[in-house]
Amino acid sequence: MESLNVGVESWIIQDGNDADFVVGEETNFALEFYPISLKSSDCKSSFFTELNFNRYKICGQVVYSTERVWVLDFGFLVFQEFKPPKFATKGNWIEGEIYLGIDPYFYKAYLNKIPDMPSLIYSFKIEKIFLETTPWITKPGNNIIRDSEKESFREVSKTNAWDDDNGIANYILKCFRIDKENQIFINCLN
């Protein structure tokens, strides 16, 4: 089975897009990525390697690209709803680091309706859930952020988006893909 660590912020659950997640449950969602550092590549084979929590080193091919959304295939199809960088044209290979999270609602709500948009929904079984316990610090200008030098998590049996970390929790879902052969088509969600 292929596993991924996927981030989810409490606001995604609070908005009603997903219910609280529970260890052992099966669930369906698309994967959204956030680039940390990406560049054009000569690699011709998809791969992903976990770096830390839900950050990955990847090599993949751009399989869909428009002015407002693009899809990358590194063994999983993932999307980003932003204008792609100039080097991210369909067919090009990309490598670098990404952060991986669940689709807040963009794909489920409207991106799936774009002509030729690939099916991005996967079925996963949640093996473990980690609640971020990294301390909060105040930066100049009263900006409150996590202390990246003291990053920490603790295992929990379920998310509690309304109460954990005063309602602003971040979680990591350790998920195993259970639909290895085929993705679930978006019309299963409608």
N, C-alpha and C positions, 0 to 999 in steps of 0.2 A: 504494500500500500504506500502511496505517496502522501507525505505529510507536509504541512505548512504551518507556520506560526503567523496568525493574521490578527492585526490590531482592530479594535473596535472601541470607540469612545462612547461614553454614557449617553450623550445627546442623541446619538443615532437610535438607541433603544427608547429614550424618552420621547422622541418624535413619533413613535408608534410604527416605525418602519420595520422593526424586529422586536420580538418579545425578549425578555431576559433569557440568556443562554444557560443551559444546564449540561454538566458533564454527562456524557453518554448519549445525548440526544443526536438525532440526525436532522440536518438543516440544509437549506439551499441558499446560495448567494453568489453574486458576481464578485470579482476581485478588482479593487481599484489600487493603482500604484501611484506613489509620489517619488519622483526622481530625487536622489541625493546627489549623484554625479553620473551622467550618462554621456556617451560619445559614440560616434560611428566606429564600426569594428570590422575586422577581416575574419572574425570567427564565422564558421558556417555550421555550427552544431549548437543547439539549444542546451543550456544548463542553468541551474541555480544552486547556490551554496549559502546556507544560513551563516550570517556574520554575527548577529546579536539580536536576540528576541525576534522582532518581525522585520529585520533588515537583512537584505540578501544581496549577494554579488550575482549578477545574471549575465547571460548572453542570450539574445533572442532576435527574432525577426519581426519587423513591422508588418502586420498583416492587414491593417486597415488604417487609413489616415484621411482626415478632412481638416478643415480650418478650425474645428472646435473640439474634436475628439480623435484619439488614436488608440490602437490596440496593438499590443506587443505579445508575441508568443515565445516564452522561454521554457515551455513544457506545460505551462498553464497560460490561458489567454487572460490578459489583464488590460484594463483601460485606464486612461487619464482623460478627463474632460477639460482640457486646455488646448490652446493652439500648440501643435507639436513643434519641436525644434526643427530647423531647416534640414538637418540630416535624417529626420525620422519620416522618410517617405516610404510608401508601400514597397516591400521587397528588400529594403536595406536592413543590415544587421547592426545591432546596438549592443553595447556592453557597459557595465558600470554597477552602481549601487542604487537600490530602491528600498523604500518603505512599503510594506504591503498591508492593506486594510480591506475591510468589507465594503461593499457598495452601500453608501448611506441611503440612497433611493434613486439616484440619477439613472442608472441602467434600468432598474425595474419600472420606473415611472415613464421615461420617454426615450432614452437612448436606444432601447431595443426596437423602436419603431422606425429608426433611420434606415433607409434602403441599404441593403448589403451589409448591415452591421452584423458581425458574427454573433452566434449564441455564446453567452459568457457565463451562464448559470451552471454552477457545479453543485453536486451533492457531497456533503461532508458529514463525518461523525466527529463530534467534539470529544477529544481524549482528555484534555486538561484545560483549565482556565487559570490564568494568572492575573491578579489585580496589581496594578502598579502602585508601589509604596515609596517611590522616589520622593524625597522631601521637596517641598515647595520653598523657593527663596524669592526675596524681593530684590529686583534690580532697580537701578536709577529710573526715576519717573514713575515709581510705584508699580512697575510691571512685575507680575507674579508669574514665575516660570518654574519648571522642574530643575533641580540641581543635577545636570548631566554627569557630573563627576561622582554622584552617589546613586546611580540608577539601581533600582531594586524592585523585586516583585515577590508576591507570595501566592501560593496556590490556594484557590477557592473552589467550592463545588458548583457555584453558579454565580452569575452576575447579579448585582442588585443596583441597577443604574440610578435609582432615586436616592439611595442612602449611602452607598460606598463613596468615600472621599467627598462627602457633602454634595453628592450629585454631579461631580465633575471627574469621575473616575475614568481611567484608561485601562483596558484589558488586552490581554493576548490570548487568543484561542488557539490551542494546539489541535489542529484538525487533520483527519485522514480522509482523503478522497475516496468515496465509495462508488463512484460511477466511472471507473477507469476507462472503459471502452467508449462511452458516449457521454456528452454533456446533456443536461436536461434542456429541452427547448423552452424558450421564454413563454410560450403560450400555456405551459403548465402552471404559470403564476397567475394568469388572467382568469 
